[in-house]
Amino acid sequence: MSGPSRASSALGWALTILCTIVLPVVTYDVLTDAGLPEFSALLISGVRPVLGTVVSPAWRRKADEFAIMTLIFLAISVVVTVVGPHSTRLLLVKDSAVTGLFGVVRLGSLLAPRPLMFWFGRRFGTDGTKEGAARFDGLWQYAGFRRVMRTMTVVWGTAYVLEALTRVGLSYRLSTATMVTLNSVLAYAVTALLVAWTVLYGRRWPPAARSAPGRRRPRKRRAGRRHRPGPAGTGHSAVRASSGPSGGATGSPSARPSWRDGRPAVMDTTHEQRRPVVSTGSGSVRGVVEEGGVTAFRGIPYAASPVGDLRFGAPRPHPGWNGVRDAARSGPDAPQRRSRMEAVLGPHEPHVDEAGCLNLNVWVPDGALDAGAPPRPVLFWIHGGGFTSGGGGWDLYDGGRLAALGGIVVVTVNYRLGPLGYLHLPDIGADNPGSQDQAAALRWVRDSVAAFGGDPDRITVGGQSAGAYSALGLALDPGTRGMVRGVIGESGPWALEPQDPAEAADAAAHYLRLAGVAAASELRALPVERLLEAYARLVVERAQPGNTAPPTYPVRGGALAATGWREAVTGGALRGTNVLLGRTQDEMTAFLSITSFDAPLDLVADQVFGAGIAEIAGQCARDGSPAYVYRFTRRTPGDGTIGGTPLGATHCAELPFLFNNFHSFRDAPTLGRVDAADLDLGRAFAGALAAFTATGSPNGPGLEPWGPWESSSAGAEPEPEAKRFGPASR
């Protein structure tokens, strides 16, 4: 059944005020005038919680967890009332003590994984659907949202405790008749003030800001907004939630859109002047203006949901949607288990949904959406994760600050991973679907980015680790390289050739046995969790010491992997393409959490990452299109180790310095303490890569000179010509 209408909400409010304020006062006055003792009159007038408990489920039309909570506190009130000595003053004190107890419970919930205000927000700040609740759950991954929920819990809990203490004190100074009225008025006055503060605080500290301690508050935004979600300017529904009879957030009563294809999207129109709308070929999307005037558009579908018969298949065009789709929050991640890089990146709980996982995010710099503004260069970013984990919507890859710093449009994408993205099943048409997703997203960007102020003729594809490998694949493949002007490859595993078809077929057969099916076609009917469970077992059973490759990854001869990168580069496929490559100083320490190595780690890193950089850059130089090469050497401060080995400048260490999202990496062992020198390093690194995206050269005003890789260095480890970011190597 749908939620209450506005009329029923108004009636609910009226009944609530009648039961909790008016009736107790009138009842007490009538009974005392009739000669009943004060204690008896006060006890009888206290039936308001009973009436309130009956009214609450009535206007919510559901005996939900909050009605149950009310009943529990009603039971506590009854027990407190009947236990112990009886007097009029003690009855007033006991009633106040219950309010104080509720405040203490709120404060105590701060020790739980999620505080009480999170659950209130989940109930009152969503549209009541499973999709809405799931999206609200997904916000917990963002530091700013967690801080908002905890701050609200502290304020509400403290306010209730102070209210209780005030009422107890007044009970000993004022008459019973006065306290009967004052108790009810004070209780609802405090609640009203808390609701008003919640709305104001929510607008000032939106979960979308992904803020964390130490991050500057966003400056006051102009008309025209981010985020892991929640629109700035509007105040996320969880922040604006009120426990009024409407059972919903204050502000717009609109429903939230479903991630499933084809469902109409009706959007919150509160503060529309801060929610610019852009039209795409699939439909219109409403973004949010964030820090630095950057407008974020999140969770935009670029292809149909890969479910049912489309599971394992090539991506299909999205059917589109009616109305304006809210693009304030990131979409669901592709199905996956937790990342194997948590030892360096810190814990992250993916929020997966196969339906709607093929989505992307766009950050537009200030002014780019203005009429007549020149089109901006575009960075199309592919996340890493060993082809098994990650998400373009993770706060680690929030592109807002990079877009603002470089004046570029930043796009991050999701693509299918693990068994759904790279299981070799030619009998059912599974042909590197994850790589095909990346190509489909790139085509969507080429066709749609002009509407976001981007230049479709100046797209640089970039990525880190598996994302770097994928970005180079897009730059080399005949079907996509015409859309690519430049490529950025950070810590690409260049020693990894595309998977041999025979090896891929063996891994697929092994997987089918683990999944308990006889034919590949049966996989389409299995729950996605069962697919992931079988893949987790496959990873364990096919693991070998010193091997960091996943059991499935792009297969040679398949989509976007017709040949290996070496053949394509040698054949001149990068001629005329801007190229920037690099690695960290101590890449392999991150992998000690998943395997062991017999050879020295520096030697392994040179083989896996360094040699390929030298080979690609050398060929580019010989082709007359010199590449730029860097070495990131900033080491983790403090005692960060894996198995007793210092992390150093490990795999993924440069990511917070590219996106300048240090707050998002605060739990990442690879980052550690951040000082002023690190902030300068972040501006230098991000500035150089943004300049490369814009002009094809990482040089520009305020940037240190960076020369290209010379042909004389071809085949050598990139030592003197590599631009260093960080201190000199050990």
C-alpha positions in Angstrom: 0.0 0.0 0.0 1.3 3.5 -0.8 2.2 6.0 1.9 -0.3 8.5 3.4 -1.6 11.4 1.3 -1.0 15.0 2.3 -4.5 15.2 3.7 -4.0 12.1 5.9 -0.6 13.5 7.0 -2.3 16.8 8.1 -4.9 14.8 9.9 -2.2 12.7 11.5 -0.5 15.8 12.8 -3.7 17.2 14.1 -4.5 13.9 15.9 -1.0 13.7 17.3 -1.1 17.3 18.8 -4.6 16.6 20.1 -3.6 13.3 21.8 -0.2 14.5 23.2 -0.8 18.1 24.1 -4.5 19.1 24.3 -6.1 16.0 25.7 -3.7 15.6 28.7 -4.2 19.2 29.8 -8.0 19.1 29.4 -8.3 15.7 31.0 -6.2 16.8 34.0 -8.2 20.0 34.5 -11.6 18.3 34.2 -10.7 15.5 36.7 -9.2 17.8 39.3 -12.2 20.1 39.0 -14.3 17.1 39.6 -12.5 16.5 42.9 -10.2 13.7 41.8 -6.8 13.7 43.6 -3.9 15.2 41.6 -2.1 11.9 41.4 -5.0 10.0 40.0 -5.8 12.9 37.5 -2.2 12.9 36.4 -2.1 9.2 35.9 -5.3 9.1 33.9 -4.2 12.0 31.7 -1.1 10.1 30.9 -3.0 7.8 28.6 -1.8 10.0 25.7 1.1 7.6 24.9 -1.5 4.9 24.4 -3.5 7.1 22.0 -0.3 8.2 20.3 0.8 4.6 19.8 -2.6 3.8 18.2 -2.5 6.9 16.0 1.1 6.3 14.8 0.5 3.1 12.9 -2.7 4.5 11.6 -1.2 7.5 9.8 1.7 5.3 8.6 -0.7 2.5 7.7 1.9 0.1 8.9 2.8 -1.5 12.2 6.5 -1.0 11.4 9.6 -0.9 13.5 8.9 2.6 14.7 5.4 1.6 16.0 7.1 -1.3 17.7 9.7 1.1 19.2 6.9 3.3 20.5 5.2 0.2 22.1 8.5 -0.7 23.8 8.8 2.7 25.3 5.2 2.7 26.3 5.9 -0.5 28.1 8.9 1.1 29.8 6.7 4.0 30.8 4.1 1.8 32.4 6.7 -0.2 34.3 8.4 3.0 35.5 5.1 4.4 36.6 3.9 1.4 38.6 7.2 0.5 40.2 8.4 2.4 43.3 6.8 4.9 45.5 3.9 7.0 44.2 3.4 10.7 44.4 2.5 13.4 42.0 6.0 14.8 41.8 7.6 11.4 41.3 5.2 10.6 38.5 6.3 13.8 36.7 9.9 12.9 37.4 9.4 9.3 36.1 7.8 10.6 32.9 10.7 12.9 32.3 13.1 10.0 33.0 11.7 8.1 30.1 12.5 10.9 27.8 16.0 11.0 29.2 16.3 7.3 28.7 15.4 7.7 25.1 18.2 10.2 24.8 20.7 7.9 26.4 19.7 5.1 24.1 20.3 7.4 21.1 23.8 8.3 22.5 24.5 4.7 23.2 23.7 3.7 19.6 26.9 5.6 18.6 28.7 2.5 19.8 26.7 0.3 17.3 27.9 -0.1 13.7 25.2 2.4 12.6 23.6 4.9 15.0 19.9 5.3 15.6 19.5 8.3 13.4 20.6 6.2 10.4 17.6 3.9 11.0 15.2 6.8 11.5 16.6 8.4 8.2 16.2 5.0 6.4 12.6 4.9 7.4 11.5 8.5 7.1 14.0 9.7 4.4 13.2 7.3 1.6 10.1 6.5 -0.4 9.6 3.2 1.5 10.5 0.9 -1.4 13.2 -1.7 -1.2 15.2 0.2 -3.9 15.0 3.4 -1.9 16.2 1.6 1.3 19.0 -0.1 -0.7 20.2 3.2 -2.0 20.0 4.8 1.4 22.1 1.9 2.8 24.6 2.6 0.1 25.2 6.1 1.4 26.9 4.7 4.5 30.1 4.1 2.6 30.6 7.8 2.4 32.5 9.6 5.2 30.4 12.7 5.0 27.2 10.8 5.3 28.4 8.8 8.3 29.5 12.0 10.0 26.1 13.6 9.4 24.3 10.6 10.9 26.5 10.5 14.0 26.3 14.2 14.5 22.6 14.1 14.4 22.5 11.2 16.8 24.6 13.2 19.3 22.5 16.3 19.0 19.2 14.6 19.3 20.3 12.3 22.2 21.9 15.2 24.1 18.8 17.4 23.6 16.5 14.7 25.0 18.8 14.2 28.0 18.9 18.0 28.7 15.1 18.2 28.2 14.6 15.5 30.8 16.9 17.1 33.3 15.1 20.5 32.8 11.7 18.9 33.3 12.9 17.1 36.4 14.2 20.4 37.9 11.0 22.2 37.0 8.9 19.5 38.6 10.3 20.5 42.0 9.7 24.2 41.4 6.4 24.5 39.6 2.9 23.3 40.4 1.5 20.0 39.0 -1.1 21.8 36.9 1.6 24.0 35.3 3.9 21.0 34.6 1.1 19.0 32.9 0.9 21.7 30.3 4.6 22.5 30.2 5.7 18.9 29.8 3.8 18.4 26.6 4.6 21.9 25.2 8.3 21.5 26.1 8.6 18.0 24.6 7.1 19.1 21.2 8.9 22.4 21.2 12.2 20.5 21.6 11.3 18.1 18.8 10.2 20.9 16.5 13.5 22.7 17.1 15.4 19.5 16.4 13.6 18.9 13.2 14.3 22.5 12.1 18.0 22.1 13.0 18.1 18.8 11.1 16.8 20.4 7.9 19.2 23.3 8.2 22.2 21.1 9.1 21.3 18.7 6.3 21.5 21.5 3.7 24.8 22.7 5.1 26.4 19.3 5.4 25.0 17.2 2.6 26.1 13.5 2.5 27.0 14.3 -1.1 29.9 16.3 -0.1 31.8 13.2 1.2 33.4 15.3 3.7 35.6 14.1 6.4 37.4 15.8 9.3 39.9 18.3 7.9 38.1 18.9 4.7 37.1 22.4 4.0 33.4 23.2 4.0 32.0 23.8 0.5 31.7 27.5 -0.2 28.3 28.9 -0.8 27.1 27.6 -4.2 25.8 29.5 -7.1 22.7 28.6 -9.0 23.1 25.7 -11.1 25.8 20.6 -7.8 27.8 15.7 -5.6 28.1 12.4 -4.2 29.2 8.3 -2.2 25.7 10.8 -3.0 23.1 13.0 -1.7 22.5 16.3 -3.3 24.0 19.4 -1.9 21.6 22.3 -1.9 18.6 20.1 -1.5 19.8 18.3 1.6 19.7 14.6 1.3 16.4 13.1 2.3 18.0 11.3 5.2 19.2 14.6 6.6 15.8 16.3 6.0 13.9 13.4 7.5 11.3 14.3 10.1 9.3 12.0 12.3 6.1 13.8 11.5 2.9 12.1 10.5 3.8 12.1 6.8 6.3 9.5 7.5 8.6 11.1 4.9 11.2 13.7 4.4 10.3 17.3 4.7 10.4 19.0 1.3 9.4 17.2 -1.8 7.1 14.2 -1.5 8.4 12.8 -4.8 9.4 9.1 -5.2 13.0 8.1 -5.9 13.7 6.5 -9.2 14.4 2.8 -9.6 17.6 1.6 -11.1 15.7 -0.9 -13.2 15.3 0.0 -16.9 12.4 1.9 -18.3 10.8 2.9 -15.0 9.7 6.6 -15.0 11.8 8.8 -12.8 10.0 11.5 -10.9 12.5 13.8 -9.2 12.7 16.0 -6.1 12.3 19.6 -7.4 13.3 21.3 -4.2 16.0 24.0 -4.9 15.9 23.3 -8.6 18.1 26.3 -9.3 20.9 24.2 -7.8 20.0 21.1 -9.9 20.9 21.7 -13.5 19.3 19.4 -16.1 21.0 18.0 -19.1 19.4 16.1 -21.9 20.9 12.9 -23.3 19.8 10.4 -25.9 18.3 8.2 -23.2 16.5 11.0 -21.3 17.2 14.0 -19.1 19.2 13.9 -15.9 19.4 16.4 -13.0 22.8 16.9 -11.5 23.9 18.6 -8.3 26.4 21.5 -7.8 29.2 20.8 -5.4 32.4 22.2 -4.0 34.1 24.6 -6.4 31.0 25.0 -8.5 31.5 21.5 -10.1 28.3 19.9 -11.2 28.1 16.1 -10.7 25.8 13.7 -12.5 25.9 10.3 -11.0 24.5 6.9 -11.8 23.6 7.6 -15.4 22.8 4.3 -17.3 24.8 3.9 -20.4 23.5 0.5 -21.3 20.6 -1.8 -20.4 20.7 -3.9 -17.3 22.7 -7.1 -18.1 20.2 -9.4 -16.5 18.1 -12.4 -17.7 19.0 -13.2 -21.2 21.4 -10.3 -21.4 23.6 -11.8 -18.7 27.0 -12.6 -20.3 25.9 -10.9 -23.5 27.2 -7.8 -25.2 25.8 -4.6 -23.7 22.6 -3.3 -25.3 21.4 0.3 -25.5 19.4 1.5 -22.6 15.7 1.8 -23.3 15.6 5.3 -21.8 13.3 6.9 -19.2 10.5 9.3 -18.9 10.8 12.6 -17.1 14.0 13.8 -15.4 16.2 11.2 -13.7 17.9 12.2 -10.5 21.6 12.0 -10.9 22.6 13.0 -7.4 23.7 9.6 -6.2 26.0 6.9 -7.5 24.4 3.9 -9.1 24.9 0.3 -7.9 28.2 -1.5 -8.4 28.7 -4.5 -10.6 28.3 -7.7 -8.7 31.6 -8.5 -6.8 33.1 -9.6 -3.5 35.3 -7.3 -1.4 38.5 -6.0 -3.0 41.7 -7.9 -2.6 43.4 -4.5 -2.3 41.8 -3.7 1.1 45.2 -4.2 2.7 46.3 -1.0 1.1 43.1 0.9 0.3 41.2 0.1 3.5 37.8 -1.6 3.9 35.1 -0.9 1.4 31.7 -2.6 1.2 30.5 -2.7 -2.4 26.8 -2.0 -3.0 26.0 -4.3 -5.8 23.0 -4.8 -8.0 23.2 -6.5 -11.4 20.2 -4.5 -12.5 21.4 -1.0 -13.2 25.1 -1.7 -12.7 26.1 -0.4 -16.1 26.2 3.3 -15.2 28.7 6.1 -15.2 29.3 9.4 -13.5 30.2 12.8 -14.9 31.8 15.8 -13.2 31.5 19.1 -15.1 33.8 22.1 -14.1 32.3 25.4 -13.1 31.0 27.4 -16.1 31.2 24.5 -18.6 27.3 24.3 -18.8 26.9 28.0 -19.5 25.6 29.0 -22.8 28.4 29.7 -25.3 31.1 28.2 -23.0 33.9 26.5 -25.0 33.8 22.6 -24.8 36.1 21.1 -22.2 38.6 18.2 -22.6 37.3 14.9 -21.3 39.0 12.3 -19.1 37.3 8.9 -19.3 38.5 7.0 -16.3 38.4 3.2 -15.8 38.8 1.9 -12.2 41.2 -0.9 -11.3 40.6 -4.0 -9.2 42.1 -6.9 -11.1 39.0 -7.2 -13.3 37.2 -8.6 -10.2 36.3 -5.6 -8.0 35.9 -1.8 -7.9 33.3 0.8 -9.0 33.3 4.1 -10.8 31.0 5.5 -8.2 33.3 4.8 -5.2 34.3 7.9 -3.4 37.9 6.9 -4.1 37.3 8.0 -7.7 35.2 11.1 -7.1 36.2 13.3 -10.0 35.0 16.7 -8.6 38.3 18.1 -7.4 40.2 16.9 -10.5 37.5 18.5 -12.7 37.8 21.8 -10.8 41.6 21.7 -10.8 42.1 21.1 -14.5 38.9 22.6 -16.0 38.1 19.2 -17.5 35.1 16.9 -17.7 35.8 13.7 -15.7 33.9 10.5 -16.4 34.1 7.3 -14.3 32.5 4.1 -15.4 31.3 0.7 -14.1 31.8 -2.4 -16.1 31.0 -6.1 -15.4 33.6 -7.9 -13.4 34.8 -11.4 -12.4 32.6 -14.3 -13.8 30.0 -11.9 -15.3 32.6 -9.8 -17.1 35.4 -12.2 -18.2 34.3 -15.8 -18.0 35.1 -17.4 -21.4 31.8 -19.0 -22.5 31.7 -18.6 -26.3 28.8 -21.1 -26.5 26.5 -18.6 -25.0 28.1 -15.5 -26.5 30.3 -14.4 -23.5 33.0 -12.5 -25.3 34.9 -10.3 -22.9 31.6 -8.6 -21.9 33.4 -6.4 -19.3 35.6 -5.0 -22.0 32.6 -4.5 -24.3 30.9 -2.6 -21.5 33.9 -0.2 -21.4 33.6 0.3 -25.2 29.9 0.9 -24.9 30.5 3.5 -22.2 33.1 5.3 -24.3 30.6 5.4 -27.2 28.0 6.9 -24.9 30.4 9.5 -23.8 31.4 10.4 -27.4 27.7 10.8 -28.3 26.5 12.6 -25.1 29.4 14.5 -23.5 28.8 17.6 -25.6 25.6 18.1 -23.6 27.7 18.2 -20.4 30.1 20.8 -21.8 32.7 18.2 -23.0 34.5 18.0 -26.3 33.9 14.6 -28.0 36.9 15.1 -30.1 39.2 15.5 -27.1 38.7 12.3 -25.0 41.6 10.9 -23.1 41.0 7.4 -21.7 42.8 6.6 -18.5 42.9 4.1 -15.7 44.9 2.5 -13.0 46.1 -1.2 -12.8 43.4 -3.2 -14.6 41.9 0.1 -15.6 45.2 1.1 -17.3 45.3 -2.2 -19.1 41.7 -1.6 -20.3 42.4 2.1 -21.3 45.3 1.0 -23.5 43.0 -1.6 -25.0 40.5 1.1 -26.0 43.3 3.2 -27.5 44.5 0.2 -29.5 41.4 -1.5 -30.7 40.3 -0.6 -34.3 36.7 -0.3 -33.2 37.4 2.3 -30.5 40.8 4.0 -31.1 39.2 6.6 -33.4 37.4 8.0 -30.3 40.6 8.3 -28.3 43.0 11.3 -28.4 45.1 10.3 -25.5 45.7 7.5 -23.0 46.9 7.6 -19.4 48.1 4.3 -17.9 48.9 4.2 -14.2 50.5 1.0 -12.9 49.3 -1.1 -15.8 50.3 -4.8 -15.4 52.0 -4.8 -18.8 53.6 -8.2 -18.3 50.0 -9.7 -18.5 49.2 -10.8 -22.0 45.6 -11.5 -22.9 44.5 -14.8 -21.6 45.1 -17.8 -23.8 41.8 -19.2 -25.1 42.7 -22.7 -24.0 43.6 -21.5 -20.5 40.4 -19.4 -20.4 38.3 -22.4 -21.4 39.9 -24.6 -18.7 39.1 -21.9 -16.1 35.5 -21.7 -17.4 35.1 -25.5 -17.2 36.5 -25.4 -13.6 34.1 -22.7 -12.8 31.1 -24.6 -14.1 31.9 -27.5 -11.8 32.2 -25.2 -8.8 28.8 -23.6 -9.7 27.3 -27.0 -10.0 25.9 -26.7 -13.5 26.4 -28.9 -16.5 25.9 -26.3 -19.2 27.0 -22.7 -19.4 23.4 -21.6 -20.3 22.3 -22.7 -16.8 24.3 -19.8 -15.3 21.8 -17.3 -16.5 19.2 -18.6 -14.1 21.4 -18.8 -11.0 21.3 -16.1 -8.3 24.2 -13.7 -8.6 25.4 -14.5 -5.1 25.9 -18.1 -6.2 28.0 -17.0 -9.2 30.2 -14.9 -6.9 30.6 -17.7 -4.4 31.7 -20.1 -7.1 34.2 -17.5 -8.4 35.6 -16.9 -4.9 36.4 -20.7 -4.8 37.8 -20.5 -8.3 40.2 -17.8 -7.2 41.4 -19.9 -4.3 41.8 -23.2 -6.2 43.7 -21.7 -9.1 46.0 -19.5 -7.1 49.7 -20.0 -7.5 52.6 -18.4 -5.6 53.9 -15.3 -7.3 51.0 -15.1 -9.6 48.9 -11.9 -9.2 46.6 -12.4 -12.2 42.9 -13.3 -11.6 41.6 -16.6 -13.0 39.6 -14.7 -15.7 40.6 -11.5 -17.6 40.4 -10.4 -21.3 40.8 -13.3 -23.6 43.0 -13.2 -26.7 41.0 -13.1 -29.9 38.0 -11.8 -28.1 36.4 -8.3 -28.0 39.0 -5.6 -27.6 41.8 -8.2 -27.3 42.2 -9.3 -30.9 46.0 -9.3 -30.3 48.2 -8.5 -27.3 49.2 -4.9 -26.7 52.7 -5.6 -27.8 51.8 -6.5 -31.3 49.4 -3.6 -31.7 51.9 -1.0 -30.3 54.7 -2.4 -32.5 52.4 -2.1 -35.5 52.0 1.6 -34.9 48.5 1.6 -33.3 49.5 4.4 -30.9 51.0 6.6 -33.6 49.4 10.0 -33.2 48.0 9.2 -29.8 49.1 11.1 -26.7 50.5 8.7 -24.2 51.3 9.1 -20.5 52.4 6.1 -18.4 53.8 5.5 -15.0 54.2 3.4 -11.9 54.8 3.6 -8.2 58.2 2.9 -6.7 57.2 -0.2 -4.6 54.3 -1.7 -6.6 54.6 -5.3 -5.4 54.3 -4.8 -1.6 50.5 -4.4 -2.0 50.4 -8.0 -3.4 52.0 -9.6 -0.4 48.5 -9.8 1.1 47.5 -12.3 -1.6 50.6 -14.2 -2.6 54.3 -14.6 -2.0 57.3 -14.0 -4.3 60.6 -15.9 -4.6 62.4 -13.0 -6.4 63.2 -9.6 -4.9 60.1 -7.3 -5.1 61.9 -4.6 -7.0 62.8 -7.1 -9.7 59.3 -8.4 -9.9 57.9 -4.9 -10.1 60.3 -4.1 -13.0 59.1 -7.2 -14.8 55.4 -6.7 -14.2 55.1 -2.9 -14.6 58.4 -1.2 -15.6 59.5 -3.2 -18.6 56.2 -2.7 -20.4 56.3 1.1 -19.8 59.8 1.3 -21.3 58.7 -0.8 -24.3 55.6 1.2 -25.0 57.2 4.6 -24.5 60.2 3.6 -26.6 58.0 2.5 -29.5 56.0 5.8 -29.2 59.3 7.7 -29.4 60.3 5.8 -32.5 56.9 6.5 -34.1 57.4 10.2 -33.6 54.7 10.5 -30.8 56.9 10.7 -27.7 55.2 9.5 -24.5 55.5 10.9 -21.0 56.6 8.7 -18.2 56.5 9.2 -14.4 57.6 7.4 -11.2 55.6 8.0 -8.0 57.9 7.7 -5.0 55.9 9.2 -2.1 56.2 6.5 0.6 53.6 5.7 3.3 54.7 7.5 6.4 54.8 5.7 9.7 54.8 2.0 10.3 52.6 0.7 7.5 53.6 -2.8 6.6 52.3 -6.0 5.1 53.8 -9.1 6.6 56.6 -7.0 8.1 57.5 -5.5 4.8 57.1 -1.7 4.6 54.5 -0.6 2.1 56.7 2.2 0.6 55.1 3.7 -2.5 53.0 0.7 -3.1 50.4 -0.1 -5.8 47.5 2.4 -5.7 49.6 4.9 -3.7 49.1 7.7 -6.3 45.3 7.5 -6.5 44.5 10.0 -3.7 47.0 12.4 -5.2 45.3 12.2 -8.6 41.8 12.7 -7.4 42.9 14.9 -4.4 40.3 12.9 -2.3 42.5 12.4 0.7 39.5 12.3 3.0 38.2 9.2 1.1 41.5 7.4 1.8 41.7 8.2 5.4 41.4 4.5 6.3 43.8 3.5 3.6 47.2 2.2 5.0 48.8 3.3 1.8 48.1 7.0 2.5 48.8 7.5 6.2 49.3 11.0 7.5 48.8 13.9 5.1 50.8 17.1 5.5 51.3 20.3 3.5 53.9 18.7 1.3 51.4 16.0 0.3 48.8 18.6 -0.6 51.3 20.3 -2.8 52.2 16.9 -4.4 48.6 16.2 -5.1 48.1 19.5 -6.9 51.3 18.9 -8.9 50.4 15.3 -9.9 46.7 16.0 -10.6 47.6 19.2 -12.4 50.1 17.6 -14.7 47.7 14.8 -15.7 44.8 17.3 -16.1 47.1 19.4 -18.4 47.9 16.3 -20.4 44.2 15.5 -20.8 43.7 19.1 -22.0 46.6 19.6 -24.3 48.5 16.3 -24.8 51.4 17.6 -22.6 51.7 17.5 -18.8 53.3 20.9 -18.9 51.7 24.2 -18.2 51.6 27.3 -16.0 52.6 26.5 -12.4 53.8 23.0 -13.3 57.3 21.7 -13.2 58.8 20.9 -16.6 58.3 17.4 -17.8 60.1 16.2 -20.8 59.0 13.3 -23.1 60.6 9.9 -23.1 63.4 9.9 -25.6 63.9 7.2 -28.3 67.4 6.6 -27.1 66.0 5.1 -23.9 63.9 2.5 -25.7 64.2 -0.8 -24.0 65.7 0.6 -20.9 64.1 1.0 -17.5 62.6 4.6 -17.3 65.1 6.1 -15.0 66.6 9.5 -15.9 63.7 10.6 -18.1 60.9 9.5 -15.8 59.3 12.5 -14.0 59.4 11.8 -10.3 56.5 12.7 -8.0 57.7 12.4 -4.4 61.2 12.2 -2.8 64.2 10.6 -4.5 64.2 6.8 -4.5 65.9 5.0 -1.7 
